[in-house]
Every structure is written in C-alpha cells, then in structure tokens.
Amino acid sequence: MGNIYKVVITGPFGVGKTEFVRSISDIPIVMTEKRITNELAAVKEETTVAMDYGQVRIGDDLFHLYGTPGQPRFEFMWDILAKEMDGFVLLVDSCDLNSFMQARQLLRVFQRKTDVPYLIAANKQDQLTAMSLEEIRKRLGLTPEIPVISCIAIDKASVRNVMEELQAILR
C-alpha cells in the first residue's frame, strides 16, 4: 500500500493551474470557475474562485491535487487549501515576465505557511518565447537545490513528469 499525499498547485493568475490538474487527474476534476467581470476578462473568460480538485495515482501513491485561485482577492483560499498539505507545486508561465513578481510573492506566502517540499513547474516550455529554466531560477531568486522542472500543462506526460519529480522528493 502506498502513501496518500495532499498537494497544492499554486501560481499567479492565468498560468495554467486548472489545465495542470485537468491534464493528469484520473477523475473528472471538480472546478469552481466563475465568469470574469473585470479587466482580466481580456485574458480569459473564467477564473477559479475556490479551487480545482483532482486525483492521480502514480505507482502505489495517491495524490489529491488542489489548484488554488490565482487572483489575490481569493487569497483567503490559500490558507484553507494549504492546511495539512504534504507538498506544493508553484506553476509559473515561462513566457510571461510580468507574472514573476506575483510568483515570488506566492512562493514566500507558501514557504511561510509550512515547511513542506516543493518544486517549480515552468509551464509553456514548448513556446519559442519561453525563458530558460536557469533564467526562471534567477528571476525567482531560488537556491540550486530547489527543482525547476520543464512543463507543458496541457500535456499529460509532461505534468506526470512534474508529479513524479515531486513524488521522489516526498518519499
């Protein structure tokens, strides 16, 4: 019998957290998406307001995946979702330099909440404008021991690779 892990998938608005969870979940995901009514509607039509939830079994281990809302106005959910988590993934958009300030802030928030293992998943690494993993490491101010993993959130194999990396850290 394997382990059961609670993993939070966090990151700034619009980086692909819902797609990350959807790509790998063995069950239909539970989403709390609502239509966007402010200036962010130009970016996408709906946003997560509470969480996305999915499950995936990797080997004998079962992962409960909780995707956070990316907008700061829903930050009260971060505390709720982070409670008793075993690890987290900070998802960043490799093509959006402007989102890195919020990504750094989110990283600090989650580091202060608990001392659990985490890694950085650099989404959109298939795009020509994607920053290198080393550039992302520098922009986030990470030490060398923090893993920065290439990711394509809409590709199940890519997301599975990220989760297998986290699984190795959690064991």
N, C-alpha and C positions, 0 to 999 in steps of 0.2 A: 504494500500500500504506500502510495506516495504522499507528498505534502500538499496542503491546501494553502494558497497564497492570496492575499489581497494586494492588488497592485493598482496604483493610481496613475492614470495617463493625464499629464497636465501640459500646459503650454499656452502661449498667447492666443488671442482670437484669430480664428481662420487658418491655423497651421496644419489642420488635418486630424485632430484628435478623434472625431467621430468616425472618420474613414479608417483610422488605425484600428479602432475597436471593431468596426464592422468587418474589416478585411479578414480578421483572424478568428472571430467568435464562432464557436461551434453551435451556438444557439442564435435565434433571431435576437438582435440587440434591443434593449429597452432604451428608448430615447425620450428626452424631454425637450424637443425642439419647438421653438415658437418663431413666428414671423417677426423679422426685424422691422422696426418702425422709425429708426433714427438714421443718421448719416451713414452708418455701417451697412445699410441696405444696398449700397452700391457695390459692396464687396461680396455679399452672399445674401440669399433670401431668408434663411432661417439660422437661428443660433441656439446652442444648448443653454438652458436656463437652470437646470439642476444637475443632471448627469447623463452619461451614456453608460449602459451596463452590458457586459458580455462575459462569456466564459470560454476558456480554451484549455484543453488537456494537452500537455506536452510530456510525453513519456508517461510516467505514473503520477505526475504532478498536475493538480487542477489550479488554474489561475482564474480568480474573479477580477475582472477588469472594470475599473471605474474611470470614465473620462470626465474631466472637470469642465465647467464652463470657462471660457477664455476671457470673458469681459470682466473687468474689475468690479463692476456693480453687483456681480454674483459671487463675490469672494467669500461671503458667509458659507457657501457650499464647500469651499476648500477645507475648512476646519472639519466639517461633517464627514467629508469623504476621506480625509487624511487619518481619521481616528482608527487606530489599530491596523494601519497599513503595514505590509511587510517590505514594500519597496515601491519606487516610483520611476516613471519614465518622463523626462522632460522632452517634449517634442518641439523642435524648432523648425522654422521654414528656412531652408538653406538659401533661398532666393530673395528673402525679404530682410534687408539690413535694418529697416525701421522697427522690426519686431524684437530686436535683440535686447533693447533696454527693458522691455516688459519681461522677456525671457529671463534675464538676470535677476529681476525683482522676484519673479515666481520661484526661481531656484533658491534665493535667500529665504523666502517665506517657507518653503517646504523643508529646507535644511533646519530652520528654527523649530518647526513643529515636532520633528522627531529625528532620531539618528538611525535611519534605515538606509540600506543600499539603494543606489540609483544609478541611472546612466542617462546619457543624452542621445536621443534619436534625431539625426539630421535628415528631415524629410525633404523630398523633391530633389534627391541627388541624381535623378535622371535628367534634370534640366540643364541646359547649357550655361545658364547664369548662376548655377549653384556654387556657393562658396565651398572651398575645400574643408575637410574635417579639421585640419590644423587651424585654418582661419576661424572656424566656428569655435574651436577650443580657446583661441586667443580672445575673441570677442566676448566670450562668456567668462573669461578670467579663470579657467579651470586648471587645476594641477594635473600632472601627467597620469596619475592613477585613476582619474575619472574617465570611464569609457565614453567615447563619442563614436556612435555607430551609424553607418550609412543606412538610409531608409527611404522607401517609397511606400507611403501609407496606403495606397490603393492596391498594392501587390502583396498577396497573402504570404508568399515565400519570404519577401523582404521583412515584413512585420514579424513573421515567425523567427527569423534570424535575430531580430532585436530581442524578442522574448526569450529565446534560447540563451542569449548573452546574459540577460537578467537572471534567468534560472541558474546559470553557473555561478553568478555572484551570490545568490540567495542560499545556495546549498552549503 
